[in-house]
């Protein structure tokens, strides 16, 4: 592992000011050094899919593992969002979304013009019981999505049958560490055989999100500032490079605080990631200041719209009549935070109307009470 802080990467819509960096990665047990170009953090699902396609082709093996960041919940509207929704989607929705992303990856590596050419087979029992699992096939490739340890005999069979094709394990659900009883078998010989099978599928591409501590806890009640401790990380690996640890800010900015040599196959454990965050904080990494400031700005409403633009949106009475579920869906579509009590959600929905122009004009739709309290720094409150 190499502790390092890169220059800050800011993400603003489709614009990203990034100087692509090169990192010298040191092998764990040797003194040999190799120069590896750091793969940039993807801003959206399309970039993640494109990076995964390149990594699969670069890896070239007949057995590979992919770990994709599933674009569900808050990431469905904004892939760079790190604030979890109060009401996440169903397990089936997660599975269907991951299947869609995997289809795009297979279409890309197989050179298909139409994703519908990728064939799908459901491998679980269906219904609400059991673990969801599916097999996608494209010319020269097969992808097993959400495999569990129970599917290891099937994986062995597919690997043997698909000698001329590349078999991908996409977001496997087993745990290789931390279990009192191994998922790979009770008997040592069974466990060893299954562990060797899993080890024969190296990670070609991985993009994971990991929370360290409680970064979303409010550190300053007066301003609502958060991210004073801990961090939200995106841990990434793209063949042939090693792991890179990125700290995320609520506004989508990011900064690399550590890298690993390509020889390190295992995902960095929580303790090492926590140590990297603490060291980066002690060294004054810029991303933490950006994250704290962004955590204050993220709850501030955009300026309210003009009368013409307001007419195409919900009226104040319509917003006040919405239940929490509908209101959160509206906020999600506006790419605004969905947490908080009903008064705060209502105020945020009205304040988040498109094409805002100035603060004072919103009094005609929202009422003076909300904006008066905001201007005075007193937080959200409704008044008649």
N, C-alpha and C positions, 0 to 999 in steps of 0.2 A: 504494500500500500504506500502511496505517496501523497502526503498532505500538500495541497496547493490551492491557491485561490486565483482563478482567472479573472479577466475583466468582466464587468457586469454586462449581461445580455438583457436588453429591454425589448419587450414585445408590445407593440401598439397596433392592433388591427393586423393589417397585412405587412406592416413595416417592422423590420428587425434590424437594429444596428449592432452587428456582430463582426468582430474581427476573428476569422477562423484561426485557431491556435494550434500549435503542435506541442505535444507533451512527451517528455522523455520518461518512459516507463521502465522501472528496474525489476528484473526478475526476482522472484522471492528467494531462491536458493543459489543464485549465481550473481556474479558481478557484471555479467554481460548486459549492455543497454541497447535498446532498440527504439527507434523513433516511430511513433504511432500518431496519426492524425486523429484528433478528437472529433467524433461525430457530433454535430450540433443537435441540441434538444429539439424535437419536432414541435411545431406550433399547432398542428391540427392533425386529424386522422389521416388525411391524404399524405402528409409528409411522413408519418409513422409507417404507413403502408409502403411507400416508396423506399424508405430506409430498410424495412424488413425484406423486401424483394432483393435489394442489392446485397444484403447480408447473407441471404440464403444462397444466392448464386456464388458469392465469394467463398462461403464455407464449402460448398460443393459436395459434402458428404451425403450418403444415402439415408442417414438418420440424423435428424436435427430437432431441437426444441425451440419453440417461440413462446415468449411471454409478452403479451400485448396489453397495453393499458386500455381497458374496456371503456369506450366513450358513452357511458350511461350516466343518469342522474344529472348532476351539475355539469359534467363534462360533455353531455349531449349538446348543450347550447354553447359552451365555451370549453374547449379541450384543455386550456391552461388553468381552469378554475380548480382551486384546492379546498374550497369550503363545502363540506358535505351538506346535502339536503336533509331536512327534517324527516321527509317521507320518501325513502329510496324506492326504486322500482322493484318489481318482482324478480324472483330468480329466473323465471322463464324469459322475461324481457332482457335480462343480462345475457342469457344464453343465446337468444335470437340475435342480439346486437353483435356479440362476438362472432357468431356464425357469418354475419354480413361482412365484418371486417376481414375474416379469414378468407371468404370468397374473393374479396378484392386482392388479397395477397396471392392466392393461388392463380387467379386470372393473370396477375402481373408476371409471376415467374414462368407460367406456362405460355405466355404470349397470346392469351385469348382476347379477342375484341369485345366479347360479350360475357359478362359474369354469369349469365344464365346457363352457360355451357358447363359450369362447375356442377357436378352431380352431388346430391346429398342423400345420406342414409341415416336414419335415426337408430341409435344403438341401445338406448335405455328402454325400460319397460313402458314408458309413457305415464300419463296421469300425474298425480301430485306426489306420489311416493317414489323413492329411489333417486339416484343421481343422474342428471341430464348428461347426455353424451351423444356426439354425432360424428359421422365420417364424411368428409368432403373429398371428391376426387376430380382431378384435372389431368390432362395428358402428361405423364411422367411424374406426377405428384399425387400424394394423398395426405390429408391432414385430419388427425384425430383431435377433436375439440373437447376440452374438459375431461380428459381421462382420469380415472381414479385407480388406486392400487388393484381393485377388483378386475380392472381391464388389462392387467399385465399379461395374462395368457393370450388375450386377443392381440395385444401389441406385438408379442413375440411371433404370433402367427402371421400378422400383417407384414412384419419386417421380413419374414422368411419368404412370404408369397410375393412381396413387392421388391424382389431383388433388383429389378431393372428400374424401379421408381424410387423417388425420394419420399420418405415417410416423415411427416412433421407432427410432433406432439405440441399442441397449442394450449397454453395455460393449464398444465397438469395440476390436479388438485391434491396430490399426495404431499406429505411432509417428510423430508429426509432427516430432519434433526428436531430434537425437542420432545419427541414422543417417548413415553415410558415403555410402550409396546410398539415395536416397529410395524408399520403398515405392510412391509414387504415379506412378512412371514414370521412364524414363531420359531421354526427350526433354523439353526444356523446355516445349513446348506441351502434351504429355500431362500432365506434372506440374502445370502451372498449371490445366488443366481439372479435374483430380481434386482439387486443393487447394481450388478454388472450390466444388466440389460438397460436400466435407466441411465447409467453412466455412458453407455454407447450412443446416447443422444445428446451431443454437446449443444450448448445454447448458441444459436446463430444470431439471435436478436432478443433483447429483453428491455422493456421499459416498465418500471414499477414505481409505485408511489408509496412512501413510507413516512409516517408522522413520528417525530421524535419529541417526547414530552407532550405538553399541552400548549402549542403555540397560539391556539385560538382563544385562550383564556384572556379576559380583559385585565390589562395591567394598570390602566389609568381610568378610573371611573368618570373623571371629568371629561376626558376626550374620547373615551372608548378605545384607546390604542391597545393593540394586541401584538403578538409576536415579540414580546420582550424576552421570552425564554423558548427553548425548543426550536423546532423548524419543521417545515414540510419539504421532504426531499423527493426528487425523482432520480432513481438509480437506473443507469442505462448501460447497456453493453451491445455493441454492434460489431460483428465479425469483420476483420480479425483483431479489433481493438479489445481492450480490457474494460472493466467497470469504471464508470465515471459517476460521481455524486454531485448532483445539482441541488442547490437550495432554491426554493420557489418563493415568490412574493405574490400576494393576492392580486396584483395588477398584471401578472404574467411574466414579470422580469425573473431572471435566474442567474446564478453564478456557480461555477464549479468550485468545490472546496476540497476535492480529493479524487485521485485516480488510482487504479490498480493495474498491475502488469497483465498482459494477455494470458499468461500462464495460470492466473488465478481464476478457476472455473466457478467455484462456489460463490453464491450471492453474499455480499458483505453482511455480516451479522449485525444485529441491532446495537450491540455494545460498541463495535467499531464505528458505526455511523454516528452514534451519540458522542463519541470521543472526537470525531472530526468536527461536528457542530460546535462543541465546546471550545475546541482549539481555534476554529474560525472566528467565533465570537470574541475570544480573548485577544485575537489579532486585529479586531475591528473591521471585519469584512463588510464591505459596503452594502451587501444585499440585505442585511438585517435592519439597517436604517431605512432602506427603501421599503421593506416589508411592513415595518411599523407605521410609516407614513401612509402607505397604501391601505393599511387596515383601518385607518381613520377615514380616508377618502372613500372607501368602498361603500360605506353606509350613507354617505352624503348624497342627496338626490341630485340628479341632473337638473339644470334649470328648466322650469316649466314651459309648456308650449304656448304659442300664440293661439288666439281664438280659432283661427282657421284649422290649425293642426289638431286642436283639442276636439273639434267636432267629429273627427274620424276615429277617436278613441272612446273608451268607456267614460260615461259621465260619473260625477261624484256619487250620485245615488246608486248607480249600478255597481260601483266598487264597494260601497258600504253594504250592499245586499249580498255580495259574494260570500260563500263559506271559505274556510281556510284552504281546502284542497284546490278549489278553482282559483283562488287568489294566488296561491303559490305557483300554479301553472302559468298564470299571467306574468308573474315576476320572472319565472324561468325563461319565458319567451323573450322578455325584455333584457335577459342576461343580468338580472339584479339578484342580490342575496334573497334567500327564501326563509331565513330563520327569523325568529322574533315573535312577539305577541301580535294579536290581531290589529290593534291600533297602529303599530309600527309597519305591518305589512300593508295596510290600507294607505297610509301616508306615502310609503315607498312606491306603491303602484301608481298613485296619482302623480307623484313627483317624477316618475320615470317615463313620462310620456315622450314620444319622439320629437326631435327637432326643437328642443327647448331653446328659449331665447333670453329670458331674464327672470329674475326671482320674483319681482313684484307683480308681474302679470298673473301669477298662479293664484292670487287671492280670489279671483273671480270664480275659480273652479274648486280650489282646495279649502278655502277659508283662511282667514288671517291667523287663526290660532296656531296652525301647524308651522307656518313659515316664520311667525313671530318668535316661536320658541327656538327654531333652528338658528335664526339670526342672532339670538341672544345666547346661543351656546347651551341651551338648556335641554337639548335632546328632543325626542319625539313625544308629542302629546296633542290630543285633540281637545278643542274647546269650542263651545257653541258661539 
